[in-house]
Amino acid sequence: MSTDKNRATAAAILPLVGGPDNITSIAHCMTRLRIGLRDRSLVQDEALKAVPAVLGVVEDETYQIVLGPGAVARVTPEFEALVAQAQPDTPTAPAPKAVTADALAAQGQALKEARKARNATPFKLLLRRVANIFVPLIPALIGCGILAGLNGVLTNLGWLPTLVPALAAMASGFMSLIAVFVGFNTAKEFGGTPILGGAVAAIIVFPGVAKIEVFGEHLSPGQGGVLGALAAALLAVQVEKWCRKWVPETLDVLVTPTLTVLACGLVTLFGLMYVAGVVSTAIGDFAHWLLAAGGAFAGLVLGGLFLPLVMLGLHQALIPIHTTLIEESGYTVLLPILAMAGAGQVGAAIAVYYRLPRNGSIRATIKSALPAGFLGVGEPLIYGVSLPLGRPFVTACVGGAAGGAFIGLCNQLGVGFGSTAIGPSGWALFPLLDGTSAMAPTIAVYAGGLGVGYLVGFATTYFFGFTPQMLADLDTDPLPPATPATTEPTKEPALAP
């Protein structure tokens, strides 16, 4: 049973991270199990990376175990249940043995990530906190986006006219209230009362704001969108903390929430909504202008730089921009271009597969990670293959740049489109495509961009992704026969140029 498999994975992970007493927090995003640790030294990194379901590890503010989409959402509850039991004598699965080349590659990746995490700047940490606000919203964005796409297809074809209004309500309901969820999560992330953050943000979407005039113009419900909600909730956190400090405890339950909503509500209505609305409009206008004017060059830069952002975990900081674009125009024009980075990664991985015919371990890693890669989840291939090898990571970026340039050029030529939701990528983005052109050319251009990314990523990696020394070291059986103790030690494989 799949439940037994997920429970076994959780049971295998738990003792390798120090057991239940070493866990301070548990959360997950789209692909990673995020664990807070009391004592980092208790983690058995190499054994953990060898667990079959573990695709890699990343060290950041939390210890992150890459399990992949779908799997992480099923393993996390099982892991939480095991930790909640907190029984020292509870039997757990033994740690598996690891003597494979992909385990060595994962080790190289973890070292690189650890160094980057130690050098994290306050600005990067702030971006990650902002990303934490939006990550929990992604499942709803995906579901509503797919329903919006299905509704558009039915509308264009004239099918099931009685179902179209129902689908429209399902697809639009969450987006019409997304500001409230952003406010709730913002207050939660920055140490305030979540419901107060949601209450202040709810002012933005209240229909009655249309009666309020600011700077000679009437406000519009939803004006400022998620940016306004983010700013309003951040202000609410500060006002609430000030009230907690100065308001007597006997009056706190009455005065603090009242002052927080009143003060932040007035600032939101007579300042933040207007300013955030201007900024949101500017972001939308700039994104469309960038592709209309920059075309291939803009796509090349965006597609080529996205993989490093994924490597650093900073790609999630783009979620507010994507969400703002969806609010402004119904789709984000940036996501299809950024998705080309995943295409370059897939092409590079296939090239590595064919360049290392005798390394069964790395080839097995690639075969297991490619399905997720085609669906736009690049972390397993990044952390398990290209990044530790060095050069293939760079050539994968070249493939992403080529695919992005193709999409950007077509946008400049008049085929403008984007994604109605965020989260999916690769082939999974097809149901979410929408734009100013007909669906046939939109699908054809996106498919063409994926093809360019695959081909350029493959070709550059195949011909330029390895030095002769790397091939000599890596294109071997990772499990050679045991040699006598007197034999000269085997040379370590070159994991990077």
C-alpha angles and dihedrals in degrees: 000000000000090000090058090049092052092047091050090051091051091047091051093050099046100069090043092061094050102276129272094305090062095056119096101167140007128201139140140208128195095301111002138074104218116206131185112216133204094199118022092191091069092067115104099213101181095046090047093053089053095059103114095233094048112095096182145313133247127195117215134123084321131027104258124203114196109222101155133242116315094009094069092054090054100041095047096066090048090049091049090051092052092049091047091056089056094184111157093206095051107124115239133190115275118253111263121237120253124204101139136117093238089058088055090048091050089051091055091049093050091053091051092048092048091055092049092048092053090053094049113140125220089250092056091047090052091051090052091052090052089049089053088062094058104034094079088055095058098088091056091045090053095047095046092044093054091048089050090052092048090048090052092051092050091047093051092047094044092232126148096000092182091057096049097077091048092051090047090055092048093047096045102038097079094042091052090058101032090111089065092054091047090052092048094050093043093057090045093050095048098045104264133118105284096214092054090053089051092047093054092045090049088068088071095061097038109118091221093072087081088079092059119092120208124178090349095307132096115241120243123222107259094019109156092020120196093348091058091046091050092051094044093051092047089053090048090055092054094046091047092051090049090051092048088054099049108023114090114251092241090060099034097096091056105031104039099057092039095051092042094054094039098048096039092042092056093047090047094050098042100036123000098054092052095045094043089048091055091048093047092051090048092052091052094046092047094049093051092043091049093058095038092051104024096039112158095011093052090048091048093054095044095045093044097050100043098083092059088052090052090048090054093043090239096116089089089065086073091065094091090053092049091047092049091051091050090051092048102045107004095256141044114244092196100064099069089052094047089048088066088074088068090051091054089049092053092049091049092050092052089051091051088051092057095040093056103047094155098048100087093175097059090041090053090051091052094048092051094046100042097080090057089044093056087053090054101260102129102168097092091053093042097049097033102041126001105037097051090046091054106203096055089058090058093046090049087057088052089055091050090050091052093050091046091050090053093052091044092050093050089048089053089050091056108272098114120172144140144178124286091213140021131237106056122082138166113031091346089070095067095087090051099052118121136152150127095301131068117280095249097061090039092056091042093053094046091048089048090053091052090049092051091048092050094047098044092043090051097045097046092047095045094051103028106019098089137045117216089253092052090052091048092051100040106034093077138096104278091211107055121176116277114269129209117270091248093060116105110262118265113257115252113250116254104247094180135024 
